[in-house]
Amino acid sequence: MQKSLDVVMADKEQLWKKMIEKHGLARHSYKDVSSWLFGDFVFAWDYDFFADGTTARRLGFHEFVDTEEMFMNIFDDFRKRKVIP
């Protein structure tokens, strides 16, 4: 059985503080930049998931979000705001 991220990451606050110092990051508290229980929820799926957007497109929904581009934009924003190195 896998341990919850909340348990595994519970003792990492000192590491976070060292990263802030090492990389000159903004002084956000560890609890404000992490949500390990949410991570557990997101990564806990134990089944395959297939999705097809064909019906939505037939009904006129043609816009989409490129997942990789979205994450890269989020990480770029975090770097600009000095949340991550």
C-alpha positions as CSV (number, residue, x, y, z in Angstrom):
1,M,0.0,0.0,0.0
2,Q,1.3,3.4,-0.9
3,K,1.8,6.1,1.7
4,S,-0.2,9.3,1.4
5,L,1.8,12.3,0.0
6,D,0.6,14.2,3.0
7,V,2.6,11.7,5.2
8,V,5.6,11.4,2.9
9,M,6.0,15.2,2.5
10,A,5.2,16.1,6.1
11,D,8.9,16.6,7.1
12,K,10.0,18.6,4.0
13,E,9.4,22.1,5.4
14,Q,13.1,22.6,6.3
15,L,14.1,21.5,2.7
16,W,11.6,24.1,1.4
17,K,13.2,26.8,3.5
18,K,16.7,25.8,2.2
19,M,15.4,26.1,-1.4
20,I,14.1,29.6,-0.7
21,E,17.5,30.7,0.6
22,K,19.5,28.9,-2.1
23,H,17.5,30.2,-5.1
24,G,16.3,33.5,-3.7
25,L,12.7,32.5,-3.9
26,A,9.7,34.5,-2.5
27,R,9.1,33.6,1.2
28,H,5.9,31.6,0.8
29,S,5.2,29.2,3.6
30,Y,5.5,25.5,2.9
31,K,1.8,24.9,3.6
32,D,0.8,27.7,1.2
33,V,2.6,26.2,-1.7
34,S,1.6,22.6,-1.2
35,S,-1.6,20.6,-1.2
36,W,-0.5,17.0,-0.8
37,L,-4.0,15.7,-0.1
38,F,-5.1,17.1,-3.4
39,G,-2.1,15.4,-5.0
40,D,-3.2,12.1,-3.5
41,F,-6.7,12.6,-5.0
42,V,-5.4,13.5,-8.5
43,F,-2.9,10.6,-8.6
44,A,-5.0,8.0,-7.0
45,W,-7.0,6.9,-10.0
46,D,-6.6,3.1,-10.4
47,Y,-8.3,2.8,-13.7
48,D,-7.6,3.9,-17.3
49,F,-9.5,6.9,-18.6
50,F,-10.3,7.5,-22.2
51,A,-12.0,10.7,-23.4
52,D,-13.2,11.7,-26.9
53,G,-14.0,15.3,-27.7
54,T,-15.7,14.5,-31.0
55,T,-19.3,15.0,-29.7
56,A,-18.3,18.4,-28.2
57,R,-16.7,19.5,-31.4
58,R,-19.8,18.4,-33.4
59,L,-21.8,20.6,-31.0
60,G,-19.6,23.7,-31.7
61,F,-17.0,23.5,-29.0
62,H,-13.8,23.9,-31.0
63,E,-11.4,25.5,-28.6
64,F,-9.1,23.4,-26.5
65,V,-6.3,23.7,-24.0
66,D,-2.9,22.2,-24.9
67,T,-2.0,20.5,-21.6
68,E,1.8,20.7,-22.0
69,E,1.6,24.4,-23.0
70,M,-0.7,25.1,-20.1
71,F,1.8,23.5,-17.6
72,M,4.8,25.3,-19.1
73,N,2.9,28.6,-18.8
74,I,2.1,27.9,-15.2
75,F,5.7,27.0,-14.4
76,D,7.0,30.1,-16.2
77,D,4.6,32.2,-14.1
78,F,5.8,30.5,-10.9
79,R,9.4,31.3,-11.9
80,K,8.6,34.9,-12.6
81,R,6.9,35.2,-9.2
82,K,9.9,33.3,-7.6
83,V,7.7,30.5,-6.3
84,I,10.0,27.9,-7.9
85,P,13.6,28.2,-9.2
